Amino acid sequence: MKYKILRTDKAEEQLRDIIFYIADDSGDAGTALEYLDKIETAINRLGEFPMSGSIPRYSILKKQGYRVVIVERHLVFYKINEVDKSVIIYAIVDGRREYYNLI
């Protein structure tokens, strides 16, 4: 049974910002699109393996039921909804920053 992947507007916006930043920083749209592909692959894998993400180290996030997938230097935060068999992507943030207040 495959889970549906849903994304919040915030996660979509964060992903767009990341890709624009990489394209701008590297001066190469190809590099940005390759990175986007890595993130998309990791997210799509959650449809098959929703439990594959780890439990976040911050207890507040843990208590709220978030799980996290690491894609290079970014963290993808999501929750699993067993009732409607969906994975909801809430945030995609840079793991080098203090992120618990970004979600």
Secondary structure, DSSP 8 states (H G I E B T S, - for coil): ---EEEE-HHHHHHHHHHHHHHHHHHS-HHHHHHHHHHHHHHHHHHHH-GGGSB--SSHHHHHTT-EEEEETTEEEEEEEETTTTEEEEEEEEETTS--TTT-
